[in-house]
């Protein structure tokens, strides 16, 4: 069996929203990947330092429900099984044991921060970076990384915004599969 080309789309997914869905569909449509792994951060250390985050098993269940039917996408618990902070470099090294290539897939807002990630220089040597457009964040390719843009209409949503929505507005921002998981009274 040939070694797969993998797109790695990691995140906290607290909660997943329609912007994530659009990004995954756009990545799948590029033809670059045999599989896109959605990896839910077990310990999203950059987020937990700023605010409370839903428990990892709950975020994994949300991601599985939200993304499970998207072509090429597999939702993984690999970072939940690993102790300590979730570092992309560790996941990439693990994936490269069997993969031909791994591309890290991120939004333009996150691309601005990738140089500060754990072992960023080592990561730059191992991956290409696919960048999705985000409203308010121009596409900029970080130095040291081989990058490309994944074209799609930008979606003006963030998990921060979605967490603040009332039950009436929520269905317009998240996949229908997770509305009742976020608000059981809407099920």
C-alpha positions in Angstrom: 0.0 0.0 0.0 1.4 3.4 -0.9 2.2 5.8 1.9 -0.5 8.5 2.2 -0.3 12.2 1.7 -1.9 13.6 4.9 -3.4 17.0 5.7 -3.2 17.7 9.4 -6.0 20.0 10.7 -5.5 20.4 14.4 -7.3 22.5 17.0 -9.1 22.9 20.2 -12.6 22.7 18.5 -14.4 24.4 21.4 -16.7 24.1 19.5 -16.3 23.1 15.9 -18.2 25.5 13.6 -19.1 26.0 9.9 -15.8 27.8 9.2 -14.0 24.6 10.1 -16.4 22.6 7.9 -15.8 24.9 4.9 -12.0 24.7 5.4 -12.0 20.9 5.5 -14.1 20.8 2.4 -11.8 23.2 0.6 -8.8 21.2 1.6 -10.4 17.9 0.4 -11.2 19.5 -2.9 -7.5 20.4 -3.6 -6.6 16.9 -4.5 -3.4 17.2 -2.5 -4.4 14.6 0.2 -5.2 11.0 0.5 -6.5 11.7 4.0 -7.1 14.7 6.2 -6.6 14.0 9.9 -8.5 16.3 12.3 -6.6 16.1 15.5 -8.3 17.4 18.6 -5.8 18.9 21.1 -5.7 16.9 24.3 -4.1 19.8 26.2 -4.3 23.0 24.1 -1.8 24.7 26.3 -2.0 28.0 24.5 -5.8 28.2 25.1 -6.0 26.7 28.6 -3.6 29.5 29.8 -6.2 32.0 28.8 -9.6 30.5 29.6 -11.5 27.4 30.6 -11.8 24.8 27.8 -14.3 22.0 27.5 -13.0 18.6 28.5 -11.1 16.8 25.7 -13.5 13.9 25.3 -16.4 16.3 24.9 -14.5 18.3 22.2 -13.6 15.0 20.5 -17.2 14.0 20.4 -18.2 17.4 18.9 -15.5 17.1 16.2 -16.5 13.5 15.3 -20.2 14.6 14.9 -19.3 17.8 13.0 -16.7 16.4 10.6 -17.4 12.7 10.4 -19.2 12.8 7.0 -16.7 15.1 5.2 -14.9 13.2 2.4 -11.2 12.2 3.2 -11.6 13.4 6.9 -10.8 11.2 9.9 -11.1 12.6 13.4 -8.3 11.4 15.6 -7.9 11.2 19.4 -4.1 10.7 19.1 -3.3 13.9 21.0 -5.8 13.0 23.7 -3.9 9.7 24.2 -0.6 11.6 24.7 0.2 13.1 28.2 1.2 16.8 28.5 0.7 19.7 26.1 -0.4 19.0 22.6 2.5 20.0 20.2 2.0 19.8 16.5 5.6 18.7 16.0 5.0 15.5 18.0 1.9 14.7 15.9 3.7 15.3 12.7 6.6 13.1 13.7 4.2 10.3 14.6 2.3 10.7 11.3 5.5 10.7 9.2 6.4 7.2 10.4 3.8 6.0 7.9 3.0 9.0 5.7 4.7 10.1 2.5 4.1 13.7 3.5 2.2 15.8 6.1 0.9 19.3 5.4 -0.3 21.4 8.4 -3.5 23.2 7.6 -4.2 26.4 9.4 -6.1 29.7 9.1 -4.4 32.9 8.1 -4.9 34.2 11.7 -2.9 31.2 13.1 -0.2 31.5 10.4 0.9 34.7 12.1 1.8 32.7 15.2 3.4 29.5 13.7 7.0 30.8 14.2 6.3 30.8 18.0 5.1 27.2 18.1 7.1 24.5 19.9 10.1 23.5 17.8 8.9 25.7 14.9 12.2 25.4 13.0 12.1 21.6 13.1 8.5 21.7 12.1 9.4 23.9 9.1 11.8 21.2 7.9 9.1 18.5 8.0 5.9 20.0 6.6 4.4 22.3 4.1 1.7 24.6 5.4 -1.7 25.1 3.7 -3.2 28.4 4.8 -7.0 29.2 4.6 -8.1 32.8 4.3 -9.7 34.4 7.3 -11.6 37.7 7.5 -9.3 40.4 8.9 -6.1 38.4 8.5 -4.2 38.8 5.3 -2.6 35.7 3.9 1.1 36.0 4.9 3.5 33.1 4.5 5.7 32.8 7.6 9.4 32.8 7.1 11.2 29.4 7.1 8.0 27.5 6.1 7.0 26.3 2.6 3.5 27.6 2.3 0.6 27.7 -0.1 -2.9 29.2 0.0 -6.0 26.9 0.0 -8.6 29.0 -1.8 -12.1 29.3 -0.4 -14.4 32.1 0.5 -13.4 33.3 4.0 -15.9 32.4 6.7 -16.4 35.0 9.4 -16.7 32.7 12.4 -14.6 31.9 15.4 -15.1 29.4 18.2 -14.9 32.4 20.6 -17.8 34.0 18.8 -19.8 30.7 18.7 -19.4 30.2 22.4 -21.1 33.5 23.0 -24.2 32.8 20.8 -27.6 32.2 22.3 -29.5 29.1 21.4 -31.5 30.9 18.7 -28.4 32.0 16.8 -26.3 28.8 17.3 -27.8 26.8 14.4 -26.6 29.3 11.8 -23.0 28.9 13.0 -22.4 25.2 13.7 -23.1 21.9 11.8 -26.6 20.7 12.6 -25.1 17.4 13.9 -23.8 19.3 17.0 -26.5 21.7 17.8 -28.2 19.3 20.3 -24.8 18.4 21.8 -24.1 22.0 22.6 -27.7 22.8 23.7 -29.7 19.7 24.5 -32.9 21.8 24.7 -32.6 22.3 21.0 -32.5 18.6 20.1 
